[in-house]
Amino acid sequence: MIRGFLTRRAEWPARIPDPDALPPLTLLWREIGSLARAIGGRVRPMPPEPNPDSEHPPVMVLPGFLSGDWATKALRADLRRAGFRCYAWGLGFNRGATADIIDRIDTRVQWIIDRTGYAPALVGWSLGGIYAREYAKHHPDKVARVVTLGSPFSGSRRANRAWRLYHLVARHPVDNPPIDFHPAPRPEMPTFALWSKHDGVVAVSSARGLPHESDRQVEVDCGHMGFAYAPTSVAAIAKALTEDIG
């Protein structure tokens, strides 16, 4: 009988991970453990701004939920070392969407345009990527391209392990923000969606999106927190900022 059971068990199809499922809790615990490395970016020295004649467009980095410019400092430093004129979003702690978030981002983007003479590329980590996609649709003439890092822009807005915390902090449901958000449709400029199967916060399907929702869907070997500091993430972002999609 045991032999018959084992034979039948061997014939069962291999379990295929469901991309729509929430990340397993084991990955979430790893994210918590790697939080210290993301926070460590605040003590890393920021290199000087690259030459204004750099061939790369300026870059603005938008932080994720419950983070700020301190959390993206390591990423911005690495992008500067790679030759990008990289700027913080300068809007403080990201506590969730507000009715004036697009206008506030526009003020910062216009400052970058006035400073450099060029429309910036927007790199948005997690919730910051949703802001980036939405802003790009409101002001397409002010954005060179969009790169999202583990951002839950596609499908259900609850396809992540942070939506309950978001409700608590932002004081509104994640699927009923105080602004009319439609993050899934692709902006008209080059758009890249970076995602990871090791992401412990956002479901794969939500961060990767459907093929028509971005120009490229790029898998990265890192966790959700790792998007802000991992060498694999920095390399993927730098490629996305320069890749010709024509």
PEKA-V698199 format. One line per field, one symbol per residue. phi: phi as a letter, one per 30 degrees, with the letter a starting at -180 (. if undefined). burial: # if it has 24 or more other ideal C-beta (glycine too) atoms within 12 Angstrom, else .. Layout:
phi->???
burial->???
//
This chain:
phi->.ddddddddddddddcedddddddddddddddddedddddddcddcddddeededdddbcccdddibadedcddddddddddjcdcbddiciddckdbdcdddddddddddddddcibdddcccchedddedddddddbddcbdabbcchcdcciddcdaccdddeedddiaddcbddbdcbddeddddebbccbbdcdcccdeddddidedcadbccdbdacdddecadeddedddedddbddcd
burial->..................#..##...##..#..##.##..##...#..##.....#########################.########.#..#.##...##..##.##..##..#.######################..##############.#.#####..#...#...#..#.#.#.##.##.#####################...######.#.#########..##.#######....
//
